[in-house]
Amino acid sequence: MSADRVSLGEFTFECGESIPDLEVAYETYGEFTGDNAVLVCHALTGSAHVAGGRRRADTAGQARAWWDDIVGPGKAIDTTDYYVVCANVPGSCYGSSGPPSTNPETGEPWGTDFPAVTVGDWTRAQRRLLDELGVPNLHAAVGGSVGGMNVLEWAKRHPDHVDRLLVVAAAARLDSQCLALDAIARRAVTTDPDWQGGDYYGGDADGRASDEGPVEGLALARQIGHVMYLSKSSMDDRFGRRAAGMDAGRELFRMDPAAGFFPYREVESYLDYQGEKFARRFDANSYLYLTRAMDSYDLSAGYDSDAEAVAAFDGEALLLSFTGDWHFTVEQSESLAAAFRATGTDTAHHVVDSDHGHDAFLVEPDRVGPPLSDFLADGVDGRAVSDTEEDDDDDFAPVHAGLFSN
């Protein structure tokens, strides 16, 4: 594994604003042989640290590699076969240029003076990074959640530079319910008095929310996100209506006159813990910027349809969705698959029967790994990609595989 940061020089964002020097943090795994490069695109609050397991000092609090069960020697994305590149997206806070990084003209953090970013900006930055690394063409691009949107943008912007697309738990655009919840999450940040209009950094910015920043607002935003990422059944199974204990959460509810009578529940305790942990590791302004980028993404922008947007892509596509995911649904993945099929693209839609919700692509490697591995090796003809429920084989996880295959 190699971790580094590259300067890409002046960069003009789609909003029309420029910065004099875009820096991109990235990690690589394996050896490049000329035709084996795989770009992994991270989800909303991920980093370039996709694999390697242990905590790294230079990931600004990122606790562990976010897809370590999928990427590595002998794993689904096998780094003994593939040269894997993962880059932190512009606007984030894990090493790439974003609101907490330093504006060279002022010597202070950019804050909200940083240009608005889009998924298209992420893709253009990745293309320039790959040019720096001497990688002209990708064997595959793979990503989950908004990382899957990033993959779709590769098919739209650079259709001749990628052979296979693996779009996991993603969609061509967010629906109105998700847009609404993201808007509430942003309001939680911007109405926190400690947000201070985005100018809360104090001292040297380190990529995380400072003690003076909108910690409570960011924690609330993350709690909303966690509810979106879990399915109704998984929350019932995990928490039910159980109380968390007599003293738990008492400080958080000091302003609630009824808190002393009613129970503080396990589901509340979980959300409070996750929110507090996230607010210690992530930057609030970056959260605003990245959710805006995700919310604004529309595959068909500039075209008459999704199919027209990907018409120039002539490789193969795998869409992977999860039955319990209401953030990016099975139906949305099937709509994407239909768009690719309409252009004559070899396409498979692999549906995993899972109650975990949107987080399934992170927490069920035994079900996610086989179709990814087989598609990387054999395309839509891969065994785990096209297997049907009737072909019960212990080599593969129990999935609704190939339910919408071409």
N, C-alpha and C positions, 0 to 999 in steps of 0.2 A: 504494500500500500504506500502511496505517495500523496502527501497533502501539501498544497501550495496555494499561492494567490498570484494572479496575473493582472498586469495593467493592460487594458485594451485601448487606452488613449481616449480621445474625445468621443462622446457618445450622445447622439440626439435621440430622445425618447419620442414615442408616437404623439405625445401631447405637444410636441414642438420645442420643448425646452432641452437644453444641453448641459452636460457637466464636462469639465476639462479632462477628467480621467476616470473611466469606469474600471473599478477593480472587481474581480470575480474570484471568490474562494472556491477551490475544487479539490477533489480527491480522485485518484486513479488506482485501479487494481488490475493485476495481470500484466501481460505483455502484448503490445500491439504488433500484429503480423500483417497489417495492410487491409484486411477485410473482416476483422473480428470485433470492431468497436461497438459497444452497447452503451447508449446514453440512458442513465436512470434519472428521471425527473421527480424531485421530491414534492410532497404535499405541502399544505399551507404553511405550517410552522416547522418544517423539517430543515435539514442542513445538508451540506455536502458529505457529512459523515454517515454514509449509508451502511457501511459494514466495518467490522473490526472489533465490535463488542465493547471494549473497555472505554471508560470516560477519557476524553481528551481535553487537555488544558486549553486548546485553541478553538473549542466549539462553544465558548461563552455560556457554559452551563448545560448544554445538551447532554443529557444523562448517559445516553448510550446510542450506539448505531441503530438507526430507526428501521432498517430492513436486514438486520444481520442474519436472520433465519432464512433469507432468500438469496443473498449475495455472498459469495465466498467460495473457496475451494471445495468442490464436490457438492455444492448446493445448486439450487434451481438455475440461478444465473452464475454459472461456474467460472470463477476467475482463473482457472487453469486453461480454459478454452477461450474466454472472451476478455477483451480489454475494456473494462468498465470505467466510465467517467460519470461523476456526479458533481454538479455545480450548484452552489448556493445562488438563488435568484437575486437579481438587483431589487432593492427595496427591502430586503430582509436584514437581519442583524447578526448573521453568523459568518461574517468575514467579507461578504460582498458589499459594494457601495449601497447605502441606504440612509434613512433618516438619522441613525445614530453615528454614522461615520463622519469624518471631518471634511468640512468644506474648505478646500485649499485657499480660497480667497479670503476667508475670515479666520481660519484656524479654530473655528468652533463647530460643534455638530450641526449638520444640515437642518435637523428637525423637519418642520413642515415646509421649509424652503426646497427640500428635495423634490425633483420633478415627479409627477404622477407616473406610475408604471403600469404596464399592461402585460398580459401573457405573451403578446407578440414581442414586446421588449425582451422578455426572458429568452425567447427562442432566438432572436437576433444576437443576443449576447452569447448564447451557447454556441451558435455557429461561428462567431469570432473566436471564442475560446478554442474550439476544435481546430480552427485554422492555425492558432498558435501551437497546438499540440501536434500538428501535421496529420490530422485525420480528415481526409476529404469526404469520406462517405461512411455512413453508419450501417452496420448490419441490422441494428434494431434500435428503436427508442421505446422505452417503457416507463410508465408512470401511473400512480394511483391518485384518485381524487382530482384536485386542481392540477396535479402532475400529469394526469391523463389528458387534461385540456392542453397542457404544454405539448404533449405528444401529438395531439390532433393538429396543433399549429405547425408542427414540423411537416405534416402531410400537406398542409395548405401553403406554407411559405417555401419549403425546400423539398418538394416532392421527389426530386432526382437525387437527393442526398441521403435517403433512408430507404432500406429495403423492406423492413418489417415493423409494424406498429403493434404495441401491446398496450391497450387502453384499459386500465383497471379501475372499476368503481368510479366512473366518470360520465360526463354527458356533454352534449354540444353547447349547453347553456344551463344556468340555474333556473328553477321554477320560482314562482312568486312567493311561495311559502318560505323557501330558503333565503330569498332576497330579503324578506321581511325580518327573519330572525337575525340575519347578518346586520341589518340596519339597527336593530335593537342592541346588538352586541357593541356596535360602534358608538351608539348613544351612551352606553354604560361607561365607555372610556372618556368621551368628550364632555360629559356632564360631571365627571369627577373633578372637583376643584383643583386637585393636584396635577391635572393634565396641563394647566397653564397655557392653553393654546398651542401645545406641543413643545414648549420651551421649558422643559423640566430637567434637563440633563445635569447640571451641576458638576463641576470638575471634569475629569476626563471621561468621555463616554466609553463604556466597555461593551456595548452591544446589548445590555440588559436594562430592564426598567430600574431606575435608581430608587433609593429609599424615599426620595422626595417626589417621585413620579406617581402616576395614577394607578397605584397598586390595586386598590379595591375595585376600581372600574375595570381594569384589565382582568382581574380575577373573575368578576361577574361575566364579562364577555366570554371567557373561557368556559364558564359553567354552561352558558347557553350553547356553546359549541359542543360540549360533551353530551348534552341531551340530544343534539342533532346526530351525533355519531353512534349512539346506541339505539337498539330497537326496543320497542315497547316490551316484548317478551323477555329480552335479555335483562332489562331493568327490573321487571317483576321477579325473575328468577334470582337475580343477584341481591336485591335489596328488599323486595316486598314492602311491607309497611312497618318493618321492625324499627324500634327505637334504638338509638346509638348509645344511650347511657345517660344517667342523671345529670352529669356535669359537662358532658360534651357540648361544645358550641355555645356555652353560656355567655362568653364574652361577645360573640358575634350577635347575640340576641339581646344585648343589654338595653337597646332602645325599643324593644318590642314588649309592651306591658303584659302580653299574654304568654310570653315565652316560658315563664316560670310554671305555668300550668300544663301546657301541651308538650308532647314529647319532641325532642330533637331527633330526627329520623336518620337511619343509616344512609339513605340516598342523599340527604342534605350534607351529612358528614363527608361522603365521597366527593360531592361537588365542591365543598369548601376546601378540601385537601387538594384536589386537582387544580382549582383556581389559584390557590396560594402558591403552589409549586410552579405553575406556569408563569405567574407574575414575577417570580424571582429570576426566571431564565430568559424571558422574551421581552422585546421592546414594544411599548404600546403604540408608538407611531408606526412602526413596521407592521403591526397587526392591522392598523387602519389601512395602510397602503396595500397590503397583500389581499385583504378581503375585498377591497375595491377592485383590484385587478381580477379576482375570481368572479365577482358579481357582474362585472362589465363584459366578461368574455362571451362571445357569440360566434360560433364557428362560421355561420353563414354571412357574417358582416362583410359587405362589399360584393356579395354574390346573391343570386336569386334563391339558393337553397343550400342545404348542407352537402348534398351530392355534388353540386357544381363547385363548391369550395374545395372538395377533395378529388375532383375529376382528373387532375394531372398526376395524381399518385398512382403508380402502376406496380406496387409491391403487394404484400399480403398484410391483412389486418386481423388481429384477435381482440375481441371485446370480452371482458370478464366482468360479470356482475354478480350480485348477491341478493338472495330473495328477501332478507331482512333489512336491506338498505333502503330507507325512505329518503335519504339525502340525494343519492343518485340511484335511481330505480332501475330494475330490470327492463322496464318498458323504455326508459331513456336509452339504455344500451342497445336495445333492439332497434330503436329508431336510428341510431348511429350505424349499426350493422346494415340496415336497409339502405342507408345513404351510400355506403361503400359498395354494396352489391349493385346498386343502380348504375355504378360506373364500370362494372365488370371486374372489380377488385376481388381476388380470392379472399373470402371473409369467413370467420367463424365467430359465433357468439356462445361463450361457455358460461353457463349459469350455475353458480354454487348454491346449494341449499344450506343456508346458514341463518341462525338466529342472532348473530352478533351485531348486526347492523352495519353501518358504514365502516367501522373499525375492523371488519372481518379481514380486509386485505392485509392488515398489519398483524393480526393475532391468530390467523389460521394458515400457517405456512404449509401444513400438510395438504391442504386443499388448493392453495394458490400455486404452490411450487410446481406440481406435475404439468399442468397445462402451459405454464410459462416456459419451463424447460423444454418440453416437446415442441412448442411452437418456435422457439429460438433455433432448435436443431432441424426441424422438418416442416415448418410452416403449418398450414391448415391440415396437412396430412398427418401431423403428430398424433400419436396414439391417445394421449390424455386429452388432447384438444377435441378430437372427433368421436371419442368413445360415447356410447349411449348407455342409458340406465340398464338396458337389457344385457349388456356385456359386462357382467359383474366380475371384476378382476381385483384381487387383493393388492395388486401393485399400485392401485390408484385410490384416492380418497372417494368416499361415496358422494357423488355430485350429480346434479342434473347436467351432465356434460353433453355438449353438442345439441342442446335442446333447440337452438335456433341456428344450427350450422348450415352452411350453404349447400 
